[in-house]
């Protein structure tokens, strides 16, 4: 009797269509490798770090996992990850967008590769701004005037929506603002820079945003802010990923859930900054050195990026899952998706 080999995969996609594609890929690998079983588990990003830490501590991590980028460096430095250069070479490295190709490059080896990617913007009600003749702000001072001029159709508060109930995004916005204000969290010797001008200015600007937010903004979760935005309960969203487009499409009033009513702008620049910075969202696939099935794990990843499967995966949640391969992301096969065209 043939002994069964199980490949355990933890990943952060929770959309049923995306998960279905991953299971299809697993079934194909099982078909071509008799005796292999693919076990796929969806893990919410909010619990991924603690769950992986516990599994690693117990000596029982999965074979393959998505990692949040903030988790990657510590795991790589602890020699927990297998290099993936051969997997990446099979994808044609020159076809991978430069913004993500080298995110997991250390000492000449690549230890991870993004499963998809995206960036943040500031979202706003474009129709209201256009009606009032407002220009897209370039600086924090202009943005303050912008949100005041936009007004609020839901009372004195509610003009700005913030995901205060998700500390991850509170931190993310703070660091984005700090970078766009020419600041850093630490100096070259790891000394905190929390009393320097760029940091203090960031806190003051964050306070300005919070004062324009609903009074319950500390109880508002990440996805909830998009639902409020879509239904007119807020006019500006400083933490805006492409995922919001799906919420606007689903929750917005028909006839208004379109790019004529909702727009995005680059992050404005602070008084001590010279350049706008956004967050690059690129959760990488990694393979753990603990795995007894590294070659099979690599075969799964190669199959994941095969054009037909990868196209279906990225179309499962259009815009949120932007392909890392230029040839696919800029092809009619991808761009002709009705939602992406909209």
C-alpha positions as CSV (number, residue, x, y, z in Angstrom):
1,X,0.0,0.0,0.0
2,X,1.4,3.4,-1.0
3,X,2.2,5.7,1.9
4,X,0.4,9.1,1.7
5,X,2.3,12.3,1.8
6,X,0.5,15.4,3.0
7,X,1.4,18.9,2.0
8,X,0.0,21.5,4.4
9,X,-0.7,25.0,3.1
10,X,-1.7,28.0,5.2
11,X,-2.9,31.0,3.1
12,X,-4.8,34.2,3.7
13,X,-7.3,34.2,0.8
14,X,-10.8,33.8,2.3
15,X,-12.9,34.6,-0.8
16,X,-14.7,31.4,-1.8
17,X,-13.7,31.8,-5.5
18,X,-10.0,32.3,-4.7
19,X,-10.0,29.3,-2.3
20,X,-11.7,27.2,-5.0
21,X,-8.9,27.9,-7.4
22,X,-6.3,26.9,-4.8
23,X,-8.1,23.6,-4.2
24,X,-8.3,23.0,-7.9
25,X,-4.5,23.5,-8.1
26,X,-4.1,21.1,-5.2
27,X,-6.3,18.5,-6.9
28,X,-4.1,18.8,-10.0
29,X,-1.0,18.1,-8.0
30,X,-2.6,15.2,-6.4
31,X,-3.6,13.8,-9.8
32,X,-0.1,14.0,-11.1
33,X,1.6,12.8,-7.9
34,X,-0.3,9.7,-6.7
35,X,-0.1,9.3,-2.9
36,X,0.2,13.1,-2.3
37,X,-2.6,14.9,-0.4
38,X,-2.9,18.7,-0.4
39,X,-4.4,20.2,2.7
40,X,-5.3,23.9,2.3
41,X,-6.3,26.1,5.3
42,X,-7.4,29.7,5.1
43,X,-6.0,31.7,8.0
44,X,-7.2,35.3,8.6
45,X,-4.3,37.7,8.4
46,X,-5.2,39.0,11.9
47,X,-4.4,35.7,13.5
48,X,-1.7,34.5,11.0
49,X,1.3,35.8,13.0
50,X,0.3,34.2,16.4
51,X,-0.8,31.0,14.8
52,X,2.4,30.6,12.8
53,X,4.5,31.5,15.9
54,X,2.8,28.8,17.9
55,X,3.2,26.2,15.2
56,X,6.9,27.0,14.7
57,X,7.4,26.9,18.5
58,X,5.8,23.4,18.5
59,X,8.0,22.3,15.6
60,X,4.9,21.8,13.5
61,X,4.6,24.6,10.9
62,X,2.9,24.0,7.5
63,X,5.0,23.2,4.5
64,X,3.9,26.4,2.6
65,X,2.4,29.6,4.0
66,X,1.6,33.2,3.1
67,X,3.6,35.6,5.4
68,X,2.7,39.1,6.2
69,X,5.8,41.1,5.0
70,X,6.4,42.4,8.6
71,X,6.9,38.8,9.8
72,X,9.3,37.8,7.0
73,X,12.6,39.3,8.1
74,X,12.6,37.7,11.6
75,X,11.8,34.3,10.2
76,X,14.4,34.6,7.5
77,X,17.0,35.7,10.0
78,X,16.2,32.7,12.2
79,X,16.9,30.4,9.2
80,X,13.4,29.1,9.0
81,X,12.8,29.6,5.3
82,X,13.9,27.7,2.2
83,X,15.3,29.7,-0.7
84,X,12.9,29.8,-3.7
85,X,15.3,30.9,-6.5
86,X,14.5,27.9,-8.6
87,X,10.8,28.5,-8.4
88,X,11.3,32.2,-9.3
89,X,13.6,31.3,-12.2
90,X,10.8,29.1,-13.6
91,X,8.5,32.1,-13.7
92,X,10.9,34.2,-15.8
93,X,12.2,36.8,-13.3
94,X,12.3,39.5,-15.9
95,X,8.5,39.2,-16.1
96,X,8.0,39.9,-12.4
97,X,7.3,43.6,-11.5
98,X,10.5,45.0,-10.0
99,X,8.5,46.4,-7.0
100,X,7.9,42.9,-5.7
101,X,10.6,40.7,-7.2
102,X,13.3,41.5,-4.7
103,X,11.2,42.1,-1.5
104,X,12.5,38.8,-0.1
105,X,16.0,39.1,-1.5
106,X,18.7,38.5,1.2
107,X,22.4,37.8,0.6
108,X,21.8,37.0,-3.0
109,X,19.0,34.5,-2.4
110,X,15.2,35.0,-2.7
111,X,13.2,33.4,0.2
112,X,9.7,34.3,-0.9
113,X,7.6,35.6,-3.7
114,X,4.4,37.7,-3.5
115,X,1.1,35.8,-4.4
116,X,-0.4,39.1,-5.7
117,X,0.1,42.8,-4.9
118,X,-1.4,46.2,-4.5
119,X,-0.8,49.6,-3.0
120,X,-2.7,52.0,-0.8
121,X,-4.3,55.4,-1.8
122,X,-6.5,57.9,-0.1
123,X,-10.1,57.4,-1.2
124,X,-12.6,60.3,-1.6
125,X,-16.1,61.0,-3.0
126,X,-15.1,62.3,-6.4
127,X,-18.5,63.5,-7.3
128,X,-18.8,65.8,-4.3
129,X,-15.3,67.2,-4.8
130,X,-16.0,67.8,-8.5
131,X,-19.3,69.5,-7.7
132,X,-17.4,71.9,-5.3
133,X,-14.6,72.5,-7.8
134,X,-12.0,71.0,-5.4
135,X,-8.6,70.0,-6.7
136,X,-6.9,66.9,-5.4
137,X,-4.6,67.9,-2.5
138,X,-0.9,67.4,-2.7
139,X,0.1,68.3,0.9
140,X,-1.3,67.8,4.4
141,X,-2.3,71.4,4.7
142,X,-4.2,71.2,1.4
143,X,-5.8,67.9,2.6
144,X,-7.1,69.6,5.8
145,X,-8.7,72.3,3.7
146,X,-10.0,69.7,1.3
147,X,-11.9,67.7,3.9
148,X,-13.3,70.8,5.5
149,X,-14.5,72.0,2.1
150,X,-16.0,68.6,1.3
151,X,-18.3,69.0,4.3
152,X,-20.1,66.1,5.7
153,X,-23.5,64.7,4.8
154,X,-23.7,62.7,8.0
155,X,-23.2,65.4,10.6
156,X,-20.2,67.3,12.0
157,X,-18.2,64.1,12.3
158,X,-18.0,61.3,9.7
159,X,-16.2,63.2,6.9
160,X,-13.1,61.0,7.4
161,X,-13.3,57.2,8.0
162,X,-10.5,55.4,9.9
163,X,-10.2,51.7,10.9
164,X,-9.5,52.3,14.5
165,X,-10.6,48.9,15.6
166,X,-7.8,47.2,13.6
167,X,-4.5,48.2,15.2
168,X,-2.6,46.8,12.2
169,X,-4.1,49.5,10.0
170,X,-3.7,52.2,12.6
171,X,0.0,51.5,12.6
172,X,0.1,51.3,8.8
173,X,-1.4,54.7,8.3
174,X,0.9,56.2,10.9
175,X,4.0,54.8,9.2
176,X,2.8,55.9,5.7
177,X,2.2,59.4,7.0
178,X,5.6,59.4,8.7
179,X,7.4,58.3,5.5
180,X,5.5,61.0,3.5
181,X,6.7,63.5,6.1
182,X,10.4,62.6,5.6
183,X,10.5,60.7,8.9
184,X,11.7,57.4,10.3
185,X,10.8,55.3,13.3
186,X,14.5,54.6,14.2
187,X,17.9,55.9,13.2
188,X,20.8,53.9,11.9
189,X,21.6,52.8,15.5
190,X,18.0,51.7,16.2
191,X,17.4,54.7,18.4
192,X,13.7,55.7,18.5
193,X,12.9,59.0,16.7
194,X,9.6,59.5,18.4
195,X,10.4,63.0,19.6
196,X,11.7,64.3,16.3
197,X,9.8,66.9,14.3
198,X,8.5,64.6,11.5
199,X,7.0,62.2,14.1
200,X,5.4,64.9,16.2
201,X,3.9,66.5,13.0
202,X,2.6,63.0,12.0
203,X,0.8,62.7,15.4
204,X,-0.8,66.1,15.0
205,X,-2.0,65.3,11.5
206,X,-3.4,62.0,12.7
207,X,-5.2,63.9,15.4
208,X,-6.7,66.1,12.7
209,X,-8.0,63.1,10.8
210,X,-9.4,61.6,14.0
211,X,-11.2,64.8,14.9
212,X,-12.9,64.6,11.5
213,X,-13.9,60.9,12.0
214,X,-17.1,59.5,13.5
215,X,-17.0,59.5,17.3
216,X,-16.9,55.7,17.2
217,X,-14.0,55.5,14.9
218,X,-12.0,53.4,17.4
219,X,-14.7,50.7,17.0
220,X,-14.7,50.8,13.2
221,X,-13.0,47.9,11.5
222,X,-11.1,47.9,8.3
223,X,-13.9,46.5,6.0
224,X,-16.6,48.4,7.8
225,X,-15.0,51.7,6.8
226,X,-15.4,50.7,3.1
227,X,-19.1,49.8,3.7
228,X,-19.7,53.2,5.3
229,X,-17.9,54.9,2.5
230,X,-20.0,53.0,-0.1
231,X,-23.2,54.0,1.6
232,X,-22.5,57.7,2.0
233,X,-21.6,57.6,5.7
234,X,-18.2,59.1,5.1
235,X,-16.5,61.1,2.3
236,X,-12.8,60.4,2.7
237,X,-10.8,57.2,3.5
238,X,-7.1,57.5,4.2
239,X,-6.6,53.7,4.4
240,X,-7.8,52.6,1.0
241,X,-6.9,49.4,-0.7
242,X,-8.4,48.1,-4.0
243,X,-10.5,45.7,-1.9
244,X,-12.7,48.8,-1.3
245,X,-13.8,48.7,-4.9
246,X,-15.6,45.4,-4.3
247,X,-17.4,46.9,-1.3
248,X,-18.4,50.0,-3.2
249,X,-19.7,47.9,-6.1
250,X,-21.7,45.6,-3.8
251,X,-22.9,48.2,-1.2
252,X,-23.2,51.4,-3.1
253,X,-26.4,52.7,-4.5
254,X,-26.8,51.5,-8.1
255,X,-25.9,54.3,-10.4
256,X,-23.4,55.8,-8.0
257,X,-21.1,52.8,-7.4
258,X,-18.7,53.7,-10.1
259,X,-15.5,55.8,-10.7
260,X,-17.5,58.9,-11.4
261,X,-18.6,59.0,-7.7
262,X,-15.6,57.4,-6.0
263,X,-12.0,58.2,-6.6
264,X,-8.5,57.8,-5.2
265,X,-5.5,60.1,-4.7
266,X,-1.9,59.6,-3.8
267,X,-0.9,60.1,-0.2
268,X,-0.4,63.9,0.4
269,X,3.0,65.0,1.6
270,X,3.7,66.4,5.0
271,X,5.4,69.7,5.9
272,X,8.8,68.0,6.5
273,X,8.5,65.7,3.5
274,X,9.3,65.9,-0.2
275,X,7.8,62.7,-1.6
276,X,4.6,60.7,-1.2
277,X,4.8,57.1,0.0
278,X,2.3,54.3,-0.1
279,X,2.2,50.8,1.4
280,X,3.0,47.9,-0.9
281,X,0.8,45.0,-0.1
282,X,2.6,41.8,-1.3
283,X,2.1,38.8,1.0
284,X,4.7,36.3,-0.1
285,X,4.5,32.6,-0.4
286,X,7.3,30.9,1.6
287,X,8.4,27.3,2.2
288,X,9.6,26.3,5.7
289,X,12.9,24.5,6.0
290,X,11.1,22.1,8.5
291,X,9.2,20.7,5.5
292,X,10.0,17.1,4.6
293,X,8.5,17.7,1.2
294,X,10.3,20.8,-0.1
295,X,10.4,19.6,-3.7
296,X,6.6,18.9,-3.8
297,X,5.9,22.2,-2.1
298,X,7.9,23.9,-4.9
299,X,5.8,22.0,-7.5
300,X,2.7,23.5,-5.9
301,X,4.0,27.0,-6.2
302,X,5.0,26.5,-9.8
303,X,1.6,25.2,-10.6
304,X,0.0,28.2,-8.8
305,X,1.7,30.6,-11.1
306,X,0.9,28.6,-14.3
307,X,-0.9,31.2,-16.5
308,X,-4.3,29.5,-16.5
309,X,-4.5,28.9,-12.8
310,X,-3.0,32.3,-11.8
311,X,-5.4,34.2,-14.1
312,X,-8.3,32.4,-12.5
313,X,-7.0,33.1,-9.0
314,X,-6.4,36.8,-9.7
315,X,-9.9,37.2,-11.3
316,X,-11.4,35.7,-8.2
317,X,-11.1,39.1,-6.5
318,X,-10.2,41.5,-9.3
319,X,-8.0,44.5,-8.4
320,X,-7.3,43.2,-4.9
321,X,-5.3,40.3,-6.4
322,X,-3.2,42.1,-9.0
323,X,-0.8,39.7,-10.8
324,X,2.9,40.0,-10.1
325,X,3.6,39.0,-13.7
326,X,3.7,41.9,-16.1
327,X,2.7,39.7,-19.1
328,X,-0.5,38.7,-17.4
329,X,-1.4,41.9,-15.6
330,X,-1.1,43.9,-18.9
331,X,-2.8,41.3,-21.1
332,X,-6.3,41.4,-22.5
333,X,-7.0,38.1,-20.7
334,X,-6.7,39.9,-17.4
335,X,-7.8,43.5,-18.3
336,X,-11.0,42.4,-20.1
337,X,-12.6,41.3,-16.9
338,X,-15.8,43.3,-16.6
339,X,-15.1,44.5,-13.0
340,X,-11.5,45.6,-13.9
341,X,-12.8,47.5,-17.0
342,X,-15.3,49.3,-14.8
